């Protein structure tokens, strides 16, 4: 099977399973944003267990042995590759001004920044943007659909799950250009680096949130709406600005 279509088949199957099981287990009054809450919480618990006993210990070891400058360089490198996806979605959203800025950012970081290892573009005033196909679908008027927690992937929705499939299979230079062992190594490093960068945030969440699942759900839903509206917070809900920080919900295997 073509490398580009493996994520599509996997996520499609997961979404179908979630939909069928969620409908079967739903009882009582529904949260309009989370009609599959019972099933979502079970997947959340599964993800937390995998993270606690496998992913987080590895991320802590990685953080401990990796020099700060190397860690930052790896983060910058993958952030630079992500700008390709951002630029494509800028164009699909007809946001050509931002596309030009993001293209300039990518070119400066790829050349002067040595393949993106150094983020010289930010120092030049070219801001890092967050755009993906889930946001593009939102800009096109597609409803977000029910909130979903996907195995290993974390918070999502019907719309953003579809967006994740398209970004991963069509726009992500890593999955599009690599196959087999090389793809596995690069993706493992990418997500390990992301999880390591989220250690402080996840530890803080465990301390301050009486119900981490509900906190993550509400913050994630509000942040996605915030991003689709190009930085304009929803008018019906007041949410702390920290909920909209990019570092809180990076594209992670387990999104804390």
Long-range contacts (C-beta under 8 A, 24 or more apart in sequence): 3-175, 3-176, 3-178, 3-179, 3-183, 4-169, 4-170, 4-175, 4-176, 5-169, 6-169, 7-165, 7-168, 7-169, 7-175, 8-165, 8-168, 8-169, 11-150, 11-153, 11-161, 11-164, 11-165, 11-168, 12-165, 14-150, 14-151, 14-161, 15-148, 15-150, 15-158, 15-161, 18-43, 18-148, 18-150, 22-146, 33-146, 33-147, 33-217, 33-218, 33-221, 34-146, 34-147, 34-217, 35-146, 36-146, 36-147, 36-148, 40-147, 40-148, 40-149, 40-213, 40-217, 41-149, 41-213, 43-149, 43-150, 43-151, 44-149, 44-213, 44-216, 46-151, 47-149, 47-151, 47-152, 47-154, 47-254, 48-254, 50-152, 50-254, 51-195, 51-254, 51-256, 55-192, 55-195, 55-253, 55-254, 56-195, 56-199, 56-202, 58-192, 59-192, 59-195, 59-196, 59-199, 60-196, 60-199, 62-192, 62-193, 62-196, 63-196, 63-199, 66-196, 71-193, 71-196, 71-197, 73-117, 73-118, 74-189, 74-193, 75-193, 75-197, 76-109, 76-113, 76-116, 76-117, 76-118, 76-119, 77-115, 77-116, 77-117, 78-116, 78-190, 78-193, 78-194, 79-116, 79-119, 79-128, 80-106, 80-109, 80-110, 80-113, 80-115, 80-116, 80-119, 81-116, 81-172, 81-173, 81-174, 82-251, 83-109, 83-128, 84-171, 84-172, 84-173, 85-131, 85-132, 85-167, 85-171, 85-172, 86-129, 86-130, 86-131, 86-132, 88-171, 89-131, 89-132, 89-133, 89-135, 89-136, 89-167, 89-171, 90-129, 90-131, 92-133, 92-136, 93-131, 93-135, 93-136, 93-139, 95-131, 98-129, 98-131, 101-126, 101-127, 101-129, 102-126, 102-129, 102-131, 128-246, 130-227, 130-246, 131-227, 132-160, 132-163, 132-164, 132-167, 132-251, 133-162, 133-163, 133-164, 133-166, 133-167, 133-171, 134-159, 134-160, 134-161, 134-162, 134-163, 134-164, 134-167, 134-224, 135-163, 135-224, 135-227, 135-228, 136-163, 137-162, 137-163, 138-224, 138-228, 139-228, 144-221, 144-224, 144-225, 147-217, 147-220, 147-221, 152-253, 152-254, 153-253, 153-255, 154-252, 154-253, 154-254, 154-255, 154-256, 155-216, 155-217, 155-220, 155-249, 155-255, 157-221, 157-224, 160-224, 191-252, 191-253, 194-250, 194-251, 194-252, 194-253, 195-252, 195-253, 195-254, 197-247, 197-250, 198-247, 198-250, 198-252, 198-256, 201-247, 201-248, 201-256, 202-256, 205-256, 216-255, 216-256, 219-243, 219-248, 219-249, 220-249, 220-255, 223-248, 223-249
